[in-house]
Amino acid sequence: MACTPQQQTERSRRLTTGVTLVAAATVWTIATAYASSATTHRDNGLTFPNPSGAIGIVGLDETNRDNPFFKELGTNGRSCATCHQPAQGWSITPTELRDRFDRTDGLDPIFRTNDGSNCDAADVSTIRKRQQAFSLLLSKGLIRVSLDVPAQAEFDIVEVNDPYRCGAPLTSASMYRRPLPSANLKFLSAVMWDGRASMHGQAIRDGLINQVIDAVTGHAQGAPPPPAQVQAIVDFELGLFSTQVVDRLAGNLTTDVARSGPRTLARELFCIGINDPLDMRPPMLGACGASSGGLDPFVFTLFRGWMNDGSAERQAIARGEAIFNTRQFVIDNVPGLNGRLEDPVRRPLQNGTCTICHDTPNAGNHSVPMALNIGVGDAVRRTPDMPLYTLRRRATGESVQTTDPGRAMVTGRWNDIGKFKGPVLRALAARPPYFHDGSAATLADVIRFYDIRFQARFTEQEKADLLAFLKAL
């Protein structure tokens, strides 16, 4: 259905100001409102604008409008859609959250003290106090994750420097993390940043089932949902695919020789261990075919046809893809990859590329559940709005400081301190900020972090090309 000029003007105004959830309204209401004034693209599904262009989504349509993903399943007004919104790449962003806060005076269901506030017992009696209580959610889109130190852990928490003075016991830790996208889940090798929802030997579907149950009983403060509801949510999520489909400078990312778009991604081959550079699993047969005998560094093959395109903007995206696949630098001292916390000897991997860790073809996450510590939570990177935990190893008395103990709060292992999984690298432009703690406000900040961390010495042109590529994913 074609838009009238008046409809298009109104639609642009609403999209620009970030129309979002109000009180108990669901994200479905917004998606259908957008669709009613624009034609749904045959290949890209519903499209939602962002500062870099637009993302496209397949899997969200009239057939699943009654899915329990959009229903309140708990007692505090939340649904899955409260923290997983299509326009924000199926996550949440500070810009949209501040808009939501302003329109509802901080009473939208996402603003709940069980995990949305900096402290569990935060005072939310006035608008000003709610602004203070939810400052991390509003500034970085962070949800509080509280976990106890596992029984028989190899470490103790001996000190907490807490800017919010929450008064939590040293037997637990409050970590502040970004909600991961609920789309492109076909490519997961672990569920949640610390992998706590996925158990060894389980299929990803089992991990997603665990995650849904935990979300309903924890985030939504409800009773365990019936198995049929859980299965319906997981089925819906596994059918969601989202990528950037329009770049503000390069135009349509899904036409001609470009191979991007959500439907193309949905057809991408995947199984656990595909293209794994470290041989962490036996050769994968069946759906993945015979083992290739090691990493194919050309993980992303979306835009290489643009290398000789007449458009300078498209050439920049193609160059960025080539840099991501082939630009070599030393990947040094990464616990979980080539070093351990207690190992004083650094064992660098020579001639590594970005695809050593981001190896899943055209998705970019790691194809096996390999949690890594790249230093995001190190004490030297701590900002004043983050807590600082001092952990002491029981066996040796050595200590380490971190803003988030990471997977160690799941396994209790000293070597797992600061480790997190890598996310799927699609629809990035729609869901800033980045890293588990939102410490990179922009994709340029992400590139800057890796350039410094691994002394890659990217040129300014290489940085610009990488940025163009990441925005196009």
N, C-alpha and C positions, 0 to 999 in steps of 0.2 A: 504494500500500500504506500503510495507516494505521500510525502509530507507537503503540506501547504507551507508557504513562507512563515505564516504565523506559528504553525506547529513547530517548525524547525527552530525558530527563534526561542520559543518557550522551552523546547527540549534542550537547546544549547545552554540556556540560562540555568535550567535545573541540574544538568550534568556538571556544569562548571562549579556550581555552589555545593555539589556533593549531596544530592538528595539521598537520605539514608533511613535507617530504621527509626521509628518514633514509638516509644513505649513498647507494646507487645506486637506491633506490626512485623511481618516477616520480610526477608529479603525477596521472597517470591513476589510480593506486591510491587516492589521496585522494578524487578526484572520485567514483569509483564507490562508495567507502566511505560518503560522505555520501549519495549517491543511494539506497543500499540501505536507509537508515533514514528516508527522506522521499519524498513523492510529487513527481515532477518536474512543475513547472507547465507546462501546455499551451502558454502563450504566452511564458513567461519562461525556459523551459529549467531548467537547474540553478541553484539560488540559493545564495549564500554570504553570511553575515552580516558586517557591519562596524559600527563604532560609530555610524554614522548610520542604519543600517537593514540593507539587503541589496542585493547586485547580482544580476542575472540574466544567464545566458549561454546563447546558442544556438550550435550548431555543435560542441558537445562531447558525444558520445554513443557508444553501442556501435559505431557504424559506423566510427569513426576511432580506436579504442583501440590499433590496431597501427601508427598513423602514425609515421614516423620522427621527428616532433617530440618524441616521448616516449622515443626510443632514444638510447643512448650512441653517438655517431658519432665520437668522438675518443679520446684516450688518458688523459684525466684524470677520467673518471667523469661528465662533464657531458652533459646533453641540452639542447635548447631550453627544456624545462620547468624546468630548474634556475633560470633567471632570469625566467621568464614563467609565473606561477602564477595560476590563475583567481580564487582568493579575494582576491588582491591586485590585481585589475583587470588581470591578465595582465602584471604587472610584479613588483616585490618591495618589501617595506617593512621598515624597521628593526625593528619589533616582531616580525615573523615571523622575520627573520634572527637576532635575538638568541635567540629560542626554538630555532631550528635549531642555533645555535652551542652553546647549553647542553646540548642533548640529544645532540650528537655530539662534544662537546669541541673544536669547531672543525674537525672533519674532514669535514664534508659537502662534496660536490664544489664547491659555490659558493666555498668558502674555498681558493682556489688562488692561488699567487703570480704567475701569468702576467698576471693583470689584476684579481684581487680584493683584493690587498694594496696598501698605500699605496706600496710600492716593489717593484720586480721581484725584488730579492735579499733580501727580508725574512727575518728569522730566525723560523721557525715551529716551533721544536723543543719548546716547552712551551705549555701552555694560556695562561699569562699572556702569553707572547711573541706567541701567535696573536691574543690580544685586542688587543694593541698594533698588530700588523701589519695587521689588518683593521679598524682603528678607523673609517675612513670608510665602509666597507661596513656596519658594525654601527650607526653613528650616523645615517647619511643614505642608506643604500642605494646607494652610489656605486661604479661600476665604473671602473677606470683605463683610459683610452684614450691610448695613446702613439703620437704621430705625429712624423715628421721634418718640418722646415721644407722646403716644396717647393722643388725646383730653380727657379732664376730668380725666387725670391720678391722682393717689393718691400721686404722688411724683414729684419732680423736680430734674434734674441733676444740681448740684450747682458747681461742679468742675471736671475737667478732667486733669489727669497727662498723657500727650500724648508723648511718646518717639519720635514720627514722626512729631510733630508740624504741624498737618494737618489744624489746625485753624477752625475746625468745630464748629458751634453754639451749645450752651448748650441745644437746643431744639431737638437734635438728637444724635445718638450714632453710632459709627462704631465698629462692633463686628467682630471677626476673627474666622471662624469656618471651620471644616472639611466637605467636601462634603460627604453626606451619600450615601451608596451603592444603586444602582438602580436595584439590584437583591433581591430575597427573599421578595418582597413587599407584597406577600399574607398575611404575618403575622403582618403587621403594624396595630397599633391602633391609631397612630397620624403621620402626615406628616410634616417633617422638625424638626430640633432640638427643636424649640420653639413651634411647632404645628401650626404655623401661616397659613399653607396652608390647614389645615383641620378645618372645621367649625362644631360646635356642632350639632349633629343630622345627619350629612352627612355621606354617605358611604365613605370608603377609596378610591374607584374609583373617587368620586367627589373631594376628596382632591388631588389625583394625577393629575387630570385634572387641578385644580388650580395651582399646582406646575409646570406643563409643560408650561402653559401660562405665568406664572411669569418668568420661566427660559428663554423662548424665548424673551419676551419683556425686561427683565432685563439683564441677563447674556449675551445673544446673541444680544441685542440691536436691536430687530426686531419688526415688527408689530404683533399683535395677530394672531396666526396661525389659519387656517380654522379648524372647528370642526373635519373634517375627519382626518386631520393630527394629531390632539391632541389624538383622540381615537386610532389611529394606534400606536402612541408612548406608550400610557398607556397599550394597549393590549400586546405589545412587552415586556414591563417592567414586567407586571404581569406574563408573561411566563418564566422569567429568574430565575433560581435557581443555587446557587453556594455554594459549600462547599469545605473544604480541602479533598482531596481524597488519597493523599500519604503523609506519614510522613517520614522524612529523616531517623529516627531511627527505627520506628515501622513498616514501610512498608505500604502496601495497607490498607486503612481504610474502605474499602467497602466490604471486602470478609469475608468468614467464618461466625462467629457469630456477627461481627460488623454490625451496622445498619446505617452507615453514607452514604454520597453520595448525589448528587443533585437530582437524581430521587426519592430516598427515601424521601428526604425532601419535594419534590413537592407533595407527597401523604399524608403528615402529616395533620391531622385534625386541623382546626382552625376556630374559630369565636370569635368576640369581647366578652371578659369576660370569656373565657375558662380558667379554673384553677385559677381564680382570688382569692388571699388569703384574700382580704379585703372586699369582697361582695359589690363592687362598682357598680355593675349592677344587675338587677333581674336575677333569674335563667335562664340560656340560654338553650332553647329547640331547636327542629329541628335538624340541622346539628350537633350540639354539643351534643345532647342527654340531659338527665336530669342533673340538677346541682349535682355535686359530694358532695356538702355540705361543701366545703372548699378546701384549697390548698392540692394537692398531691405534696409533696416536691420533689419527684423523677421526676423532670422536664426533665432531660436528661437521656435517656435510650439507648444510642448509643453503649457503650463499656463495659457494665457490664459483658458481656460474656467473657471478657478478664481478669477478675480478677484472674483466675487460669491458664492463658495461660503461656506457658513455656518461653515466651519472657519477659525479665525484662522491656523493653521499653513499651510493650503493657500493662503490669501490672501497670506501672506508670500512663498511660492514664486512665485506669479503676479506679485506686485509686483517681485520680484527679476528675473524674466525681462524685465519691461517696462523696468526700469532698465538692464539689460544691453543691450537693443535700442535704447533711445532717450535715455538720460541723456547729455547733451553736455558735453564738456570739450575743452580744447586739447591736441592731440597734438603735442608740440613736440620737435624735434631728435632724431628717431629715424633713424639711418643705415639705409638700405635702404628707407625710406618717404618721408621728407621732409628729409633732411639727410645730409651726408657728414662723415667724421671731420675732413677738412682744411678744411671750409667754415666760416668764422668767422661767417657770417650765418645766423641761425636763420630757418627758413621754416615757421612753424606751419601746421598744418591746422586751420582754424576749425571748430567745431561737430562734432567727431568723437565717435564713440561706441565702445564696446567692439567693435562689429561691424565697424569699419573693418579691424581685423586678424583678427577671428574671424568670417569671413564665410560659411563653408560652412554651408548650411542644416541646422540641427538636429544638427550635428557640431562646429562651432565652430573648426576649424582654418582656415588660409588656403587658398584654393582654387587658388592658383598657388604655385610654389616660391620664395617671397619670404622670404629670411632677413633678420632684423631685429636691431638692437642696441638693446634697451630699457634697457640699463644694469645688467643682473643681475650681470655679471662685472666691473663697475667697481671700481677700487682702493678707493674709499670704502666699498664694501660688503664688503670682504674680512674674513673671520673668521680667527682664528689657525690653524684647521685646513686652510686653503687656501694653495697656493703663490701667489706674485705674480710675474708675468712682466713684464719691461721690454722692449718692442720698439722698435726704432729704424728709421725709414724711410731707406732707402739714398739716395734721391734728394735729400732735404732735411735729414736729420739730426734731424728732430723725433722725439719719443718719446711712448709711451703705455704705461700700466701696466694690466694686466688679470689676473684669476685664470684666464682661459681665452680663448685667442685665437679660438676658435670656427671659423667657416668659413674664416678666413684660413689655417688650417693645411691646408686642402684646395686652395684656389685660389692662395695666395701673394699675394693682393691686400691692400694696405694698407687699402682701404675695407671689407674684410670682417672686420676685427678685431672680435671680440665679437658677431658675428651668429649667430643660431640660428633655426631654424624654430619655429613654434608647434605644439603638439601638439593632437590631437583632444580635445575637452573633454567626454568621456563617462566614466562610472564613476570620477569624480574622488575620491569619498569613500573608495574602496577602496584608493587607492594614494598616500598621503602618503609623503614630503614632495614639494614641488613646485619647479618650474623645473629647468633642466638640472642644476644643482648641488645640488639639495635644500636650498637656502637658505631656503625658506619651509616651516616645519614644519607649518603648517596652512593651510586655505583662508582663514581670517581673516587670516593673515600675507600671503597673496597679495593680498587686497583692500587691506590696509594699504600694501603696496608700490606698487600702482597709484595709490592715493589720494595718496601723497606724491610719487611720480615725476611725475605729470601734474597735481598740484595740483587734483584733482577736487573736493575739499572735500565728500566724501560726508557726509551726516548720519549719526548713529548708527543711525537707523532704516533708512536706505538700505544701510548696511553689513550690518545684520542681515538685511535682505531679500535682498541679493545672496548672502550666505552660505547662506541657506536654499535659494536657487535652485541654486547651484553644487553643494551637497551632494545635490540631487535629480537631477542629471544622470547 
